[in-house]
């Protein structure tokens, strides 16, 4: 239940965020290299600029990531959101654990 509430809060905060999409060529090299060092398998990264920071969005193993980095390349926050299939699996396991035998 806590995960679902966190997901809803995260989605709401992202919806209201004042972010601006930017091209990868406009992202400083140290920011890109910091992300690549932490997530070497990240492909198709989408960048946004948010209050002077850079937000990288990408998917790894059916999990959506959103990583917030400052202009120096330091990571300030990481959000992970499960795919729809993973949420279905989590909810079914929870349902069977709580209501087994009904």
URWOSUL-V671280 format. One record per run of one state. SS is the DSSP state (alpha for helix, beta for strand, coil for the rest). FROM is the first residue (numbers start at 1). TO is the last residue. If there is no record, write none. Layout:
SS	FROM	TO
SS	FROM	TO
This chain:
coil	1	1
alpha	2	16
coil	17	19
beta	20	22
coil	23	23
alpha	24	26
coil	27	28
alpha	29	38
coil	39	45
beta	46	50
coil	51	52
beta	53	60
coil	61	62
beta	63	69
coil	70	74
beta	75	82
coil	83	83
alpha	84	99
coil	100	102
